[in-house]
Amino acid sequence: MDLKSGYPFWSIRNGLMHAFPRLERDVRCDVAVIGGGITGALIASELVSNGYEVVVLEQREIGWGSTSASTALLQYEIDTPMVDLARRYGMDNAALAYDACAKAIDQLHERARAVGQVDFRRNDSLFYASRKADVALLREELAARRGIGLDLEWMAPAPLWRDYGVRAPGALLSRQAASIDPYRMTYRLLMRCQRQGASIHDRTEVSSVQAGSRGVVLRTAEGHQVRAGHVVVAAGYAGQQWLDQRVARNRSSYAFVTDPLHDEEAGALRHTMIWETAHPYLYLRGTADGRVIAGGEDDDIDLPARRDRRVLGKARTLQRKIARAMPELVLRPVFAWGGTFAETADGLPFFGAHSQHGPRVLFAMAYGGNGITYSMLGAGLVRAAIERRAHPLAALFGFGRLR
């Protein structure tokens, strides 16, 4: 599957940071991880740090799939508002999910400090009402989040315009957000795993997975075998090919990045990511080198050729939407791209075993707008499943909720 179109900023900025070899022999390990993007890297890092022998297998170059197209907004906000999640699964589960995602930002900060040089930055998050009718929904969301101890404040129209340059009838301002270079984070995590003894292989396609009661055998397209105690399928949206059951739908999202801006040009985006209540929603964030990334305009296109043809038009549409909401912010795209992402019906990810394959094949499907945050939580969920320990998120983030 072609997961991206155009010129994703991260891969252009960083290039191929490190050469990982193809798998050219049969190997054994405790855990094999299929997928060398940010999800696979966070899971591999968690396992290697806790004494597991790990082999990572990526069919492209490391980080070259959806990770290079990610805009990497690190937020606790799930695509499904907390009040809607509570209506679906109860307030206790909604609170559990939102609180866990808030803590995951701190966990990602710890991982970023450990590997260094990944442009992790703490940000505020401004979530504005796209129309007057959304103000009541934001007020309800404010009360629900404050009810579980999350720190955020209400922004009225006057300070929204004065302090953020946003014309909107109201907004929620949260302090618990961050941004990162996901491509560098992936490489640096896996480079550290390699130094700690893990085997990292890209350009190695897994053609079959056979699970038994005592282990799993993976076969590559070139005929090599990997015998593992467990396998973790962290292959992004391509992970759905290993399941007969459809658990998500693939969509396309679009983004562009500017040249570095002066502080007065970037304004509040130097320290605040901005997004809206509309669906699909517009979002903006700054980068460590002073650029601005804008994204959104999601659609149901899942054919690379059609997506390719839409990239520049989508960038122009994003510019027009930004001009309406933030008329003093002038952004000129330098690179524009589109990428595939998967969306679940409830906005939650899937981590754990599926009945089709049994307990030794674990899936790490960090689907949704805050996939990196989910991936951080998924690292702990996967480890708990391997160690046969209970985890508070196992039921809510597991396949059992589809029944």
N, C-alpha and C positions, 0 to 999 in steps of 0.2 A: 504493500500500500504506500502510495506517495502521500506523506503526511504533511507536506508543507509546499508552498508556492512562493515565488518571488525571492527576496533576499532577506532571510531572517538576520536580525542585527547581531545576535550573540555569536553565531558561527563566523560571520564576517569579521567581527571585532577580535575574536580570539584565535581563529584558525584551528588547526589540529594541534592541540596542546601537548599531546603525548602519544607515542606509538605503542599501541597494544597489539600483541600477536594474534593471528588466527589460531584456532585449536587444531593441532596437527597430530594428535595421538589420543588414545583412550585414557581416561582419568577417573579417579574416584574422589568423592568428597562427602562431607556431611550434608551440605545444602548446595544445590545448583540454582542460580538465579537467571531466568530468561528475561533479558532486557537490560540494556546499559544506559538508560536515561536516568533522570533524577530520582524516580521511584526506586528503581533497582539499586542505585548507588546508596540511597539512604538505608535500604534494607540490608544490603551487603555490609555496610559500615557497622550497623547495629549487631549483626551476627559475628563478624570478624572480631569486633571489640569484646565479644563475650565468648571467645574461644572456639568458634566453629570454623572448620575447613570449608571454604566457599569457592565456588567456580561461577563466574559471571559470563554469560554468553549473549552477545549482541549481534544481530544480523547485519547492521550497518556499521559505520564508525561510531564510537562511543559518543553519546549526546547528540547524534545527528538527526534523530527523529523529531518527535514533538517537543522535546526539551529545548531544541534550538529555536523553536517558534513560540515558546511560552513568553508571556509578558511578565510573569513572576511577581504578581501582587500577592503578598503574604498577609492574609486576613483571617480573622476568626469567623467573619460573616460567611455563612453558607448561602448558596444561591437560593435556597428556600428560606424565607424569613422565619425567625424563631416562633412567631405566633402561628404560622401555617404548619410548621413542624409539630408544634404542640397539639394542634387539632388532629393531626394525623397519627401521632404516636404517643401523645400525652406530654404534659409539661415536664415530668421528670426526665424523659428521654431527650426532649428538646434542650433542656438545661444541660444534660450530660454532654450532648454533642457540641453545643456552643462553648461550654467551659473547657472541654478538651481541646477544641481548636484554638482558644485563646492561649492555653498553656503550650500548645505546639509552637507558637511564635517564639516563646522563650527557649524551647528545646532546639529549634532551628538556629537561634542565635548562638547557643552553646556549640552546636556542630560547626557553624561558620567560624567561630573563634578558634576552634580546634584545628581546622585545616588552613584558615587564613586566606587572604587575597581573593575573596569572592564577592566583594562589594555589598556586603550585608549592611543595610541602613535601617534604623528605626524610623517609622513614619507615623503621622496621624492619618486617619481615614475619614473622609467627608462623604456621606451618603445623602444625596439631596433628592427632594421630591421633584419629579419631572413635570408634574402638574398639580393643581390645587387639590384635586380629588385624592392624591396620595398622602396628603398631610395627616389625615386621620390615621392611616395605616402606619405611618412613621411614628406618630404619638403612641400608638398601641405597642409598637415594637420597642420604643424607648422604655416604656413601663415594664415590659416583659424582661428585657435585658437587665435593667436596673434591679429587678426583683431577684436575680440570681447573683448580684454583686458585680456585674460588669460596669466599668467606669466609662460613661459617655454623657454628652450634654446636648441640649437642644440649641440649634442655631436658627434665629429668626431672619427674615429677609434682609433687614438693614445690615447687620454684621456679616451676613453671607456675602453681600456685595462689597462692603467696605474691606473685609479681611481676606476674602478669597476670590473676589471678582466673579462670583457666580450669581446669576439672576435666577432665583428659585424661591418658592413659597415657604421653604423650611428645609432643615437637614439635621442629621445626626452626626456628631463629631466624636470619634473614638480615638484613643491614644494607642491602642494595642494593634499595631500594624507594622509592616516592614517590607522591604524590597531586597532583591538579590540578583546576581547574575547566575541563572540556573545552569548554564552551560559550564561555567568555571566551577561551580559547586559540584557538579557531577564529576568532572575530570579530577578535581582535587580530592574528592572523597575516594574515588576508585584508585587513584595513584597511591593514596595512603593505604588503602586495603592491600594493594599489590606489595607495598613495602612490608606489610604485616604478614605476608605469606599467602594471600589469596591469589587465585589464577584468574586474570581478566582477559577475555578474548573478544575481539570484535570481528566483523566480517565472517561470522560463524552462525549459520542458520540452523535452528533446531527443526528437524523434519518430523519427529515423532516422540511421543511421551508415553511410556508404558509403566503404569503403577502396579506394584504388587503389595503384599502384606508386609514385606520387610524392606522395601526400598523402591526406587524409581530408576528406570533406564531411559536415558535420552539418546537419540541418534541424530547426528548432524547430517546435513545435505551431502557432505563429503565422506560419510561413512564411519565417522568416529563415534565412540560410545562414551557417555558420562554416566557412571553409576553413583547414585546419591541416596542418602537417607530420606531427604525431602527435596522437592522442587518448588520454587516460587515463580509463578508466571507474573512478571512485572513488565509486560510488553506493551503497556499503554493501550491504545484503542485496538491494536492488533490482537490483544489477549482474548478478545471475544471469539476468535477462530477456534479456540480450544474448548468451547462450550456449545452444546446443541441449543441450550436455552438462550434466548435473546434477553440480555439484562440492561442494555443501554442502546441509544441511537447515536449514530455519528453525525456530527454537524461541522460546519466550517466557521471559523472566526477570522477576523482581519485586523491588521495593526500597521502602524507606521511609526518611525522614529525620526526625530529632527537632528540637525546639527546641534552642538553645544550652544546653549543660550546664556546671555548675561543674566545675572541675578534678577534684575528688574524686569526682564522679559519673561522669565519662568515664574516669577511671583511665588504664590503659595505652593506651587508644585515642587519647589525645592525641598519641602518637608512634609507635604500632604498629598496622598493619593485621593483622587476625586472620582466618584461614580454615581449612578443615578438609579431611580426606581423603575424606569421603563424597561420593557423586554422586547428585543434585546437591549442591554444597557451599554451606554458609552462609559468608558473609563480612561483615566489618565494617571500617569506616574512619572516621576523624575528618575534619572539615572545618576550614578556616582560621578560621571564626567559632565554633568550639566545638561544632558539632553532631556527631551520629553518623549515618552512613549504613549501613544493613544491607540485604543482598540475598541472593538465591538462589531456591530453590523453582522451579527451571526445569521446564518441561513442554513437551510437543509441540504445544501449542495454537498455531495460526497463523491464527486467525480473530479479528479485532479485537473483535467483539461478545462472543465467549466469553471472551477475555482480560480485557475490561473488567469482566465480572461477577466475575472471580476476584481482583481486586486487593486488596480489603479482607480477604477470607478468607486470602489468601497473606500479608498483613502480620501477621495474627494468628498464623498458623503460624510465621512467622519469630520473632515474640516468644516463642512457647513453646520453640522450639529454643534461642534465646539463653538463656532462663531455665534450661534443663537444663545447658547447657555452662558458663554464666557466671552462677551464681545470684545474685551480688551486684550485677549490672549490670541496672538497671531503665531500659528504653527505651520511650518513648511516641511513636508515629508522629504527625507533623504533616502530612506529605504522603506519599502512597503512589502508586506507579505501576508499570506493566509495560511492557516493550518487547520488540521482536523482535530476535533475534540469530541469526547463522548459525553452524553448527558443522560443521567438516570431520571426516572419519573419523579423521585422525591428529593433529588439533589444530593443524596448521600452516596458514599463509595461502597465498594464491596471488598472485604478482606477476609480470607479464610478458605476453608475447604468447601468444595461443591460435591454434592452426592454423586455426580457423574464420574468423578475420578477417585473419590476416597480421601482419607485424611492425610495422605503423604503428598498430595498435590495442592498447594495453597495458591490462591489468586490474590493479587495486589492490584486492584482496579481503582485508582485514585481519580475517579471521574468527577468532573464539575469544575466550576470557576476557580476554586481554591485547591487545586490538585496537589500542590507542593505541601500545603498544610496537612492535607489528608495523608500524603506519603510519609510525613514525619510520624503521624499517629500509627500508620500502617506498619512501620518498622517494629514498634512495640507489640502490635497485634500479631504479626507473623511470628515473632520470637516466642510469644506466649503460646501460640498454637503448636509450635514445634516442641516446646517444653511441656505441653499438656497442662498448662496453667490457665486458670480462669482469667478473663480480662473484662473489665466493665463495659467496653464497647463492642465485644464480640457479637452479641445478639443484634444490636442496632445496626452495625456495619457488616453483618453477615448475610448470606444468601437466604437464610431462614425467613427473613422479613418479606420475601416474595410470595410466600405461601398464602 
